[in-house]
């Protein structure tokens, strides 16, 4: 992971110093920001491979920064690890729903943090965990999935997906009719090194439906087999 650029967004100097020190030991190039607005400015000026983000920040909190990044096509594919003292389930779920790739609560183990950074970057990279896309276009219903460019269009309109959302959609679309459990999707799309819970799959499926389906509550593409898992419709129609 040498030369990977990470920005640490936290207003606690001791936390920033601890994270920066341990990432630098592992070969990362690190910078920091003490507020959400400062971080957003840096993210729009420079390219980073990872954001480590506190939730409780001045000016713009971590959730709002995450939401802003995922709406910006130039930033939407940058992985985010939330590092925060807010460990309640509702905060974790909200962070994942907004697009965070992982969620770590304070106090934390520096070694575990570095391991999770490594894992997220391996999964997010073009050659990361999960099934590598093949060549060419996959067209189904009104969807056009470009395996090489990691892009998706619906009825000719580009959709904004994270790298993991793309991989999940492609994995299902290439295997229409096959039902996959949460655990099997975690293994296939997130990889064996994933520090994530099975519920993460539900969050990503819900986000995919919001982007892909005309009516997410009555999906035409990504379907649920109650009590078993998820599958892509064999006769998907736009």
C-alpha positions in Angstrom: 0.0 0.0 0.0 3.0 2.3 -0.3 2.3 5.8 -1.7 -1.4 5.5 -1.0 -2.7 8.9 0.1 -4.9 9.1 3.2 -6.5 12.1 4.8 -7.4 11.9 8.5 -10.3 14.2 9.4 -10.6 14.7 13.1 -10.4 17.8 15.4 -8.6 15.9 18.2 -4.9 16.4 17.8 -3.9 13.4 19.8 -6.1 11.1 17.6 -4.8 12.6 14.4 -1.1 12.2 15.6 -1.8 8.5 16.6 -3.5 7.7 13.3 -1.0 9.5 11.1 2.0 7.9 12.9 0.7 4.4 12.5 -0.3 4.8 8.9 3.1 6.4 8.0 4.8 3.3 9.6 2.9 1.2 7.1 4.0 3.3 4.1 1.0 5.6 3.7 1.3 9.3 2.7 -1.0 11.1 5.2 -2.5 14.5 5.6 -5.1 15.8 8.1 -8.0 18.2 8.3 -9.6 19.5 11.5 -13.0 20.3 10.1 -15.4 19.0 7.5 -15.2 22.1 5.4 -11.4 22.0 5.4 -11.4 18.3 4.4 -13.9 19.0 1.6 -11.7 21.7 0.2 -8.6 19.5 0.3 -10.5 16.6 -1.3 -11.6 18.8 -4.2 -8.0 20.1 -4.7 -6.1 16.8 -4.3 -6.8 13.1 -5.0 -6.9 10.8 -2.0 -7.2 7.0 -1.8 -8.9 7.0 1.6 -10.7 9.2 4.1 -10.6 8.4 7.8 -13.5 10.5 9.2 -14.7 11.5 12.6 -18.4 12.2 13.0 -18.3 15.1 15.5 -16.5 17.8 13.6 -16.9 21.6 13.6 -18.5 23.5 10.7 -19.6 20.3 8.8 -20.0 17.1 10.7 -18.8 13.7 9.4 -22.2 12.5 8.2 -22.7 15.6 6.2 -19.2 15.4 4.6 -19.9 11.7 3.8 -23.2 12.6 2.2 -21.6 15.4 0.2 -18.8 13.2 -1.1 -21.2 10.5 -2.2 -23.2 13.0 -4.2 -20.1 14.3 -5.9 -19.1 12.2 -9.0 -15.4 13.2 -8.5 -15.4 12.0 -4.9 -18.1 9.3 -4.7 -15.6 6.4 -5.2 -13.2 7.5 -2.4 -13.4 4.9 0.4 -14.4 6.2 3.8 -13.7 4.7 7.2 -15.6 6.4 10.1 -13.6 6.6 13.3 -15.8 8.0 16.1 -16.8 7.7 19.7 -20.4 7.4 18.7 -20.8 3.6 18.7 -24.6 3.2 18.9 -26.1 0.9 16.3 -28.1 3.7 14.7 -25.0 5.7 14.1 -23.2 2.7 12.5 -26.2 1.9 10.3 -26.6 5.5 9.2 -22.9 5.8 8.4 -23.1 2.7 6.2 -26.3 3.9 4.5 -24.6 7.1 3.6 -21.7 5.2 1.9 -19.1 4.6 4.5 -17.0 1.4 3.9 -16.3 0.7 7.5 -17.0 2.0 11.0 -14.6 1.9 13.9 -15.4 3.1 17.4 -13.0 4.9 19.8 -11.0 3.8 21.7 -9.5 1.7 19.0 -6.4 -0.5 18.4 -4.0 1.3 16.0 -3.0 -2.1 14.5 -6.6 -3.0 13.8 -7.1 0.4 12.2 -4.2 -0.1 9.9 -5.5 -3.6 9.1 -8.9 -2.3 8.2 -7.5 0.5 6.0 -5.5 -2.2 4.2 -8.6 -4.3 3.8 -10.8 -1.6 2.5 -8.2 -0.4 0.0 -7.7 -3.9 -1.3 -11.4 -4.3 -1.8 -11.9 -0.9 -3.4 -9.1 -1.1 -5.9 -9.6 -2.3 -9.5 -7.8 -5.6 -8.5 -9.3 -5.7 -5.0 -11.4 -8.4 -3.3 -14.3 -9.9 -5.0 -14.8 -11.2 -8.5 -12.8 -9.1 -11.0 -15.0 -7.8 -13.8 -14.7 -9.4 -17.2 -14.5 -7.6 -20.5 -17.1 -5.7 -22.4 -20.6 -4.5 -21.7 -23.4 -6.4 -20.0 -26.9 -5.2 -21.0 -30.0 -6.3 -19.1 -33.3 -4.6 -19.2 -32.6 -0.9 -19.3 -29.2 -1.3 -17.6 -25.8 -1.1 -19.4 -22.9 -2.3 -17.1 -19.4 -1.5 -18.4 -17.1 -4.0 -16.8 -13.9 -2.2 -17.9 -14.9 1.4 -17.0 -16.8 0.5 -13.8 -19.8 2.5 -15.0 -23.5 1.8 -15.2 -26.1 3.5 -17.3 -29.9 3.2 -17.1 -31.8 4.1 -20.2 -28.7 5.9 -21.4 -28.4 8.0 -18.1 -25.2 7.5 -16.0 -25.7 6.2 -12.5 -23.4 7.1 -9.6 -22.3 4.0 -7.8 -19.4 3.3 -5.5 -16.9 0.7 -6.5 -18.4 -1.8 -4.1 -22.0 -1.1 -5.3 -20.8 -1.7 -8.8 -19.2 -5.0 -7.9 -22.3 -6.2 -6.1 -24.5 -5.2 -9.0 -22.3 -6.9 -11.5 -21.9 -10.1 -9.5 -25.7 -10.5 -9.3 -26.4 -9.4 -12.9 -23.9 -11.9 -14.3 -25.7 -14.7 -12.4 -29.4 -14.1 -13.0 -31.8 -16.3 -11.0 -29.2 -17.5 -8.6 -30.0 -16.7 -4.9 -27.1 -15.7 -2.8 -27.1 -15.4 1.0 -25.5 -12.4 2.8 -22.5 -14.4 3.8 -21.9 -15.7 0.2 -22.1 -12.1 -1.1 -19.7 -10.9 1.5 -17.2 -13.6 0.5 -17.7 -12.9 -3.2 -17.8 -9.1 -3.3 -16.1 -7.9 -0.1 -13.5 -10.7 0.1 -12.3 -12.9 2.9 -10.5 -10.0 4.6 -13.6 -7.9 5.2 -14.2 -6.4 8.6 -17.9 -6.1 8.0 -21.2 -7.5 9.3 -23.7 -9.4 7.1 -26.1 -6.5 7.6 -23.8 -4.4 5.5 -25.1 -6.4 2.5 -28.6 -5.2 3.3 -27.5 -1.6 3.3 -25.7 -1.9 0.0 -28.7 -3.7 -1.6 -31.0 -0.9 -0.4 -28.7 1.7 -1.9 -28.4 -0.1 -5.1 -32.2 -0.3 -5.4 -32.5 3.4 -4.8 -30.1 4.0 -7.7 -31.2 1.3 -10.1 -34.9 0.7 -9.6 -37.8 2.9 -10.8 -39.6 1.9 -7.6 -37.2 0.5 -4.9 -40.1 -0.9 -2.9 -41.2 -3.0 -5.9 -37.9 -3.8 -7.6 -37.6 -5.2 -11.1 -33.9 -6.1 -11.0 -32.6 -6.9 -7.6 -35.0 -9.2 -5.8 -35.3 -10.9 -2.4 -35.9 -14.5 -1.6 -37.3 -14.2 1.8 -35.3 -16.0 4.4 -32.6 -16.9 1.9 -30.9 -13.9 0.2 -30.9 -11.8 -2.9 -30.9 -12.5 -6.6 -31.0 -10.7 -10.0 -34.2 -11.2 -12.0 -33.9 -13.6 -14.9 -36.3 -11.7 -17.0 -35.5 -8.2 -15.8 -37.4 -5.5 -17.6 -36.7 -1.7 -17.6 
